[in-house]
Amino acid sequence: MLTYIPHLDGYFQNRFEVLQFSIASILANTTPPYDLMIFDNGSCGQVVEYLRNLQTSGDLNHLFLSTENIGKIGAFRLLFDAAPGEFVAYADDDIFFYPGWLEAHLEIIESFPDVGMVSGAPVRDASDRASKSLKRLIETGMSDLKVSWERRIPDEWEADWAQSVGRDPDLHLQDTRNHQDLILEKDNIEAFGSASHFQFLSPKEVILKALPHSWSGKLMGEMNELDNAVDELGYLRLSTVERFTRHLGNAISPDLVNEVKAYGLEVGGNPRQTRARKHWLLYIPGSGRVLRRIYNFLFNILHNIE
């Protein structure tokens, strides 16, 4: 896991609680033996203290602390290279894990040929890119491989995904209303023909090959390039057909609180409604894209201050 919570205000005001949700779900819902490794990319003191306590208690096996943000790809080079074992299960610090998630990921890697990345949160439009290897597999016409296009991913999951990344759920569903989901089946095991780089399981040798040999110095981006690199190496990017992980984003909604409590995990603080009324600026056509560019520009300035 890669963590980055530089402060607890504004954009990050709920992120500490989200992080605690995520780690609690890993500890509660991961059955096979594993090492929990976290690279902290320059978080504030409260978060670092929390991580140190996890390490002291024995819940966290390996903790890497950076005094400054070296970007995701920079952290990946250090984190993945140091990871023990044959497989690397990566997640951003805002992912919730459901029971059986790791077994379901491993089942797909064991069932399909040349799998380089498996995700547990299927996203409908993720199959539109980095899919050359998948198309080649389909074109070979393996005798024991079944391929179908169906509307399988529930709209509820898609709405949750859109909400977690700051999109309007209704507009997202409208934009993807004609999209069909690619489903592969082999040895009675099904998988969606896509993966998401915010959470995945990968053979360690594959993900290390896919990473760039040098860090560009960028603090953001380069994740689509990682997807493309896995694909160009000839490896498939797939997802489980059930939702075994969930992207939370920066806020915790009441429905998520109820779901989490059903798994015996307690929630602190007051959950914030994530589908709040939109600001009037967002009703201006194209304003969302412009404001996001401005945010990214200011983010880069603030986090490159010496």
PALOKOL-803910 format. One record per residue (C-alpha): residue number from 1; x, y, z; residue in three letters. Coordinates in steps of 0.02 Angstrom, whole numbers, always signed. Each point is the difference from the previous one (the first is absolute). Layout:
N
KOLFI i c1 c2 c3 aa
KOLFI NUM X Y Z Ala
...
REM end
This chain:
306
KOLFI i c1 c2 c3 aa
KOLFI 1 +0 +0 +0 Met
KOLFI 2 +55 +177 -39 Leu
KOLFI 3 -60 +135 +120 Thr
KOLFI 4 +1 +188 -20 Tyr
KOLFI 5 -97 +111 +119 Ile
KOLFI 6 +103 +161 +20 Pro
KOLFI 7 -130 +85 +110 His
KOLFI 8 -178 -24 +63 Leu
KOLFI 9 -83 +151 -80 Asp
KOLFI 10 -98 +32 -159 Gly
KOLFI 11 +23 -140 -126 Tyr
KOLFI 12 +77 -112 +134 Phe
KOLFI 13 -120 +37 +144 Gln
KOLFI 14 -74 -177 +0 Asn
KOLFI 15 +147 -94 -74 Arg
KOLFI 16 +73 -58 +167 Phe
KOLFI 17 -163 -85 +44 Glu
KOLFI 18 -7 -77 -174 Val
KOLFI 19 +178 -67 +23 Leu
KOLFI 20 -49 -81 +165 Gln
KOLFI 21 -151 -80 -85 Phe
KOLFI 22 +112 -69 -135 Ser
KOLFI 23 +132 -75 +114 Ile
KOLFI 24 -131 -71 +119 Ala
KOLFI 25 -82 -89 -146 Ser
KOLFI 26 +166 -75 -55 Ile
KOLFI 27 +37 -64 +174 Leu
KOLFI 28 -176 -71 +23 Ala
KOLFI 29 -31 -72 -173 Asn
KOLFI 30 +167 -72 -60 Thr
KOLFI 31 +17 -185 +38 Thr
KOLFI 32 +152 -69 -95 Pro
KOLFI 33 +171 +41 +75 Pro
KOLFI 34 +66 +170 -55 Tyr
KOLFI 35 +118 +142 +46 Asp
KOLFI 36 -81 +171 +19 Leu
KOLFI 37 +117 +135 -68 Met
KOLFI 38 -35 +186 -1 Ile
KOLFI 39 +100 +138 -82 Phe
KOLFI 40 -48 +169 +72 Asp
KOLFI 41 +33 +140 -124 Asn
KOLFI 42 +17 +144 +122 Gly
KOLFI 43 -157 -4 +107 Ser
KOLFI 44 -34 +111 +150 Cys
KOLFI 45 +51 -46 +178 Gly
KOLFI 46 -168 -76 +51 Gln
KOLFI 47 +4 -123 -144 Val
KOLFI 48 +182 -47 +27 Val
KOLFI 49 -32 -30 +185 Glu
KOLFI 50 -148 -113 -46 Tyr
KOLFI 51 +109 -100 -120 Leu
KOLFI 52 +140 -17 +127 Arg
KOLFI 53 -126 -67 +127 Asn
KOLFI 54 -59 -129 -127 Leu
KOLFI 55 +179 -56 -23 Gln
KOLFI 56 +30 -9 +188 Thr
KOLFI 57 -158 -104 +24 Ser
KOLFI 58 +58 -123 -133 Gly
KOLFI 59 -141 +36 -123 Asp
KOLFI 60 +118 +87 -121 Leu
KOLFI 61 +152 -102 -55 Asn
KOLFI 62 +99 +132 -95 His
KOLFI 63 -13 +190 +9 Leu
KOLFI 64 +93 +119 -115 Phe
KOLFI 65 -6 +184 +48 Leu
KOLFI 66 +46 +139 -121 Ser
KOLFI 67 +18 +179 +60 Thr
KOLFI 68 -63 +62 -169 Glu
KOLFI 69 -114 -56 -139 Asn
KOLFI 70 +100 -94 -133 Ile
KOLFI 71 -152 -41 -107 Gly
KOLFI 72 -90 -165 -28 Lys
KOLFI 73 +121 -73 -127 Ile
KOLFI 74 +149 +51 +107 Gly
KOLFI 75 -78 -88 +150 Ala
KOLFI 76 -47 -151 -105 Phe
KOLFI 77 +182 -29 -50 Arg
KOLFI 78 +51 -10 +183 Leu
KOLFI 79 -154 -89 +67 Leu
KOLFI 80 -20 -135 -132 Phe
KOLFI 81 +184 -40 -10 Asp
KOLFI 82 +7 -27 +189 Ala
KOLFI 83 -160 -104 +7 Ala
KOLFI 84 +30 -183 +47 Pro
KOLFI 85 -93 -141 -84 Gly
KOLFI 86 -59 -42 -175 Glu
KOLFI 87 -147 +121 -11 Phe
KOLFI 88 -27 +183 +40 Val
KOLFI 89 -174 +56 +53 Ala
KOLFI 90 -3 +190 -13 Tyr
KOLFI 91 -132 +124 +57 Ala
KOLFI 92 -17 +188 +18 Asp
KOLFI 93 -41 +56 +177 Asp
KOLFI 94 -187 +15 -35 Asp
KOLFI 95 -49 -180 -43 Ile
KOLFI 96 -118 -110 +100 Phe
KOLFI 97 +29 -188 -7 Phe
KOLFI 98 -139 -130 +14 Tyr
KOLFI 99 +22 -178 +66 Pro
KOLFI 100 +79 -120 -124 Gly
KOLFI 101 +78 +137 -107 Trp
KOLFI 102 +174 -74 -9 Leu
KOLFI 103 -59 -177 -39 Glu
KOLFI 104 -109 +67 -142 Ala
KOLFI 105 +147 +97 -75 His
KOLFI 106 +115 -151 +8 Leu
KOLFI 107 -133 -112 -77 Glu
KOLFI 108 -3 +107 -157 Ile
KOLFI 109 +190 +2 -15 Ile
KOLFI 110 +2 -189 +16 Glu
KOLFI 111 -143 -27 -124 Ser
KOLFI 112 +44 +116 -146 Phe
KOLFI 113 +163 +5 -100 Pro
KOLFI 114 +127 +142 +14 Asp
KOLFI 115 -94 +106 +127 Val
KOLFI 116 +96 +156 +50 Gly
KOLFI 117 -127 +96 +103 Met
KOLFI 118 -162 -46 +90 Val
KOLFI 119 -117 +124 +86 Ser
KOLFI 120 -143 -32 +118 Gly
KOLFI 121 -105 +152 -44 Ala
KOLFI 122 -64 -15 -179 Pro
KOLFI 123 -23 +167 -88 Val
KOLFI 124 -100 +6 -160 Arg
KOLFI 125 +103 +119 -108 Asp
KOLFI 126 +169 -71 +56 Ala
KOLFI 127 -6 -127 -143 Ser
KOLFI 128 +19 +137 -131 Asp
KOLFI 129 +190 +10 +18 Arg
KOLFI 130 +155 -109 +21 Ala
KOLFI 131 -88 -149 -77 Ser
KOLFI 132 +115 -59 -142 Lys
KOLFI 133 +47 -160 +91 Ser
KOLFI 134 -183 -36 +37 Leu
KOLFI 135 -47 +21 -183 Lys
KOLFI 136 +141 -115 -54 Arg
KOLFI 137 -60 -133 +121 Leu
KOLFI 138 -178 +10 -67 Ile
KOLFI 139 +61 -8 -181 Glu
KOLFI 140 +98 -160 +33 Thr
KOLFI 141 -165 -86 +39 Gly
KOLFI 142 +55 -111 +145 Met
KOLFI 143 -113 -152 +3 Ser
KOLFI 144 -36 +12 +187 Asp
KOLFI 145 -26 +190 +3 Leu
KOLFI 146 -175 +73 -8 Lys
KOLFI 147 -21 +183 -46 Val
KOLFI 148 -160 +102 +18 Ser
KOLFI 149 -58 +180 +6 Trp
KOLFI 150 -133 +34 +130 Glu
KOLFI 151 -67 +140 +109 Arg
KOLFI 152 +64 -87 +157 Arg
KOLFI 153 +74 +133 +115 Ile
KOLFI 154 -143 +66 +109 Pro
KOLFI 155 -41 +184 -22 Asp
KOLFI 156 +11 +17 +190 Glu
KOLFI 157 +186 -45 -6 Trp
KOLFI 158 +28 +123 -141 Glu
KOLFI 159 -90 +138 +96 Ala
KOLFI 160 +107 -36 +154 Asp
KOLFI 161 +157 +10 -107 Trp
KOLFI 162 -51 +164 -82 Ala
KOLFI 163 -42 +77 +168 Gln
KOLFI 164 +166 -54 +76 Ser
KOLFI 165 +101 +86 -137 Val
KOLFI 166 -103 +159 +0 Gly
KOLFI 167 -108 -33 -152 Arg
KOLFI 168 -187 +26 -10 Asp
KOLFI 169 -70 -178 +16 Pro
KOLFI 170 -152 +35 -107 Asp
KOLFI 171 +104 +76 -140 Leu
KOLFI 172 +124 -144 +10 His
KOLFI 173 -140 -128 -18 Leu
KOLFI 174 -71 +98 -146 Gln
KOLFI 175 +170 +10 -86 Asp
KOLFI 176 +26 -189 +17 Thr
KOLFI 177 -179 -55 -31 Arg
KOLFI 178 +45 -88 -164 Asn
KOLFI 179 +162 -78 +63 His
KOLFI 180 +7 -190 +6 Gln
KOLFI 181 +115 -93 +119 Asp
KOLFI 182 +127 -122 -70 Leu
KOLFI 183 -4 -164 +95 Ile
KOLFI 184 +124 -144 -16 Leu
KOLFI 185 -34 -174 +67 Glu
KOLFI 186 +127 -141 +18 Lys
KOLFI 187 -14 -156 +107 Asp
KOLFI 188 -164 +69 +70 Asn
KOLFI 189 +89 +156 +63 Ile
KOLFI 190 -60 +169 -65 Glu
KOLFI 191 +92 +165 -12 Ala
KOLFI 192 -34 +172 -72 Phe
KOLFI 193 +117 +56 -139 Gly
KOLFI 194 +72 +151 +92 Ser
KOLFI 195 +98 +52 +154 Ala
KOLFI 196 +23 +157 +105 Ser
KOLFI 197 +169 +67 +56 His
KOLFI 198 -66 +66 +167 Phe
KOLFI 199 -7 -180 +64 Gln
KOLFI 200 +71 -159 -77 Phe
KOLFI 201 +90 -164 +26 Leu
KOLFI 202 +148 -32 -114 Ser
KOLFI 203 +142 -125 -14 Pro
KOLFI 204 +148 +93 +70 Lys
KOLFI 205 +110 -34 -152 Glu
KOLFI 206 -132 +72 -116 Val
KOLFI 207 -31 +163 +94 Ile
KOLFI 208 +186 +32 +20 Leu
KOLFI 209 +24 -20 -188 Lys
KOLFI 210 -144 +119 -33 Ala
KOLFI 211 +67 +140 +110 Leu
KOLFI 212 +107 +132 -87 Pro
KOLFI 213 +187 -22 +29 His
KOLFI 214 +15 +177 +67 Ser
KOLFI 215 -115 +119 +93 Trp
KOLFI 216 -55 +152 -97 Ser
KOLFI 217 -19 +106 +157 Gly
KOLFI 218 -187 +19 -27 Lys
KOLFI 219 -107 -8 +156 Leu
KOLFI 220 -160 -46 -93 Met
KOLFI 221 -50 -99 -153 Gly
KOLFI 222 +96 -137 -93 Glu
KOLFI 223 -125 -133 +56 Met
KOLFI 224 -79 -21 -172 Asn
KOLFI 225 +177 -24 -65 Glu
KOLFI 226 +22 -141 +126 Leu
KOLFI 227 -159 -83 -65 Asp
KOLFI 228 +64 +16 -178 Asn
KOLFI 229 +170 -72 +48 Ala
KOLFI 230 -80 -156 +74 Val
KOLFI 231 -102 -19 -159 Asp
KOLFI 232 +149 +29 -115 Glu
KOLFI 233 +97 -136 +91 Leu
KOLFI 234 -136 -121 -54 Gly
KOLFI 235 -93 -21 +165 Tyr
KOLFI 236 -187 +6 +30 Leu
KOLFI 237 -87 +127 +111 Arg
KOLFI 238 -155 -77 +80 Leu
KOLFI 239 -125 +29 +142 Ser
KOLFI 240 -106 -112 +109 Thr
KOLFI 241 -183 -10 -50 Val
KOLFI 242 -52 +29 +181 Glu
KOLFI 243 +48 +159 +91 Arg
KOLFI 244 +136 -54 +121 Phe
KOLFI 245 +72 +175 +25 Thr
KOLFI 246 -78 +173 -1 Arg
KOLFI 247 +73 +170 -36 His
KOLFI 248 -50 +120 +140 Leu
KOLFI 249 +74 +166 -55 Gly
KOLFI 250 +8 +143 +124 Asn
KOLFI 251 -166 -15 +88 Ala
KOLFI 252 -100 -129 +96 Ile
KOLFI 253 -184 -9 -39 Ser
KOLFI 254 -133 -66 +121 Pro
KOLFI 255 -35 -153 -110 Asp
KOLFI 256 +184 -46 +7 Leu
KOLFI 257 +0 +21 +190 Val
KOLFI 258 -142 -126 +13 Asn
KOLFI 259 +88 -119 -118 Glu
KOLFI 260 +164 +11 +96 Val
KOLFI 261 -87 -27 +168 Lys
KOLFI 262 -75 -160 -71 Ala
KOLFI 263 +178 -67 -5 Tyr
KOLFI 264 +31 +46 +181 Gly
KOLFI 265 +110 +151 -34 Leu
KOLFI 266 -40 +156 +101 Glu
KOLFI 267 -2 +174 -73 Val
KOLFI 268 +56 +157 +91 Gly
KOLFI 269 -66 +175 -28 Gly
KOLFI 270 -152 +55 -98 Asn
KOLFI 271 -13 -66 -178 Pro
KOLFI 272 -18 +132 -133 Arg
KOLFI 273 -131 -11 -135 Gln
KOLFI 274 +97 -18 -162 Thr
KOLFI 275 -144 +39 -117 Arg
KOLFI 276 -22 +175 +62 Ala
KOLFI 277 -79 +137 -105 Arg
KOLFI 278 +117 +57 -138 Lys
KOLFI 279 +81 +170 +9 His
KOLFI 280 -77 +123 -126 Trp
KOLFI 281 +165 +7 -96 Leu
KOLFI 282 -18 -183 -48 Leu
KOLFI 283 -161 +36 -95 Tyr
KOLFI 284 +100 +100 -127 Ile
KOLFI 285 +39 -115 -149 Pro
KOLFI 286 +182 -54 +1 Gly
KOLFI 287 +37 +79 +170 Ser
KOLFI 288 +44 -167 +79 Gly
KOLFI 289 +142 -30 -122 Arg
KOLFI 290 +67 +177 +22 Val
KOLFI 291 -7 -4 +190 Leu
KOLFI 292 +87 -170 +3 Arg
KOLFI 293 +143 +69 -107 Arg
KOLFI 294 +16 +149 +117 Ile
KOLFI 295 +0 -115 +152 Tyr
KOLFI 296 +135 -111 -76 Asn
KOLFI 297 +105 +154 -45 Phe
KOLFI 298 -11 +70 +178 Leu
KOLFI 299 +33 -173 +74 Phe
KOLFI 300 +163 -14 -97 Asn
KOLFI 301 +54 +174 +57 Ile
KOLFI 302 -40 -32 +184 Leu
KOLFI 303 +86 -169 +5 His
KOLFI 304 +158 +55 -88 Asn
KOLFI 305 +39 +133 +128 Ile
KOLFI 306 +178 -29 +63 Glu
REM end
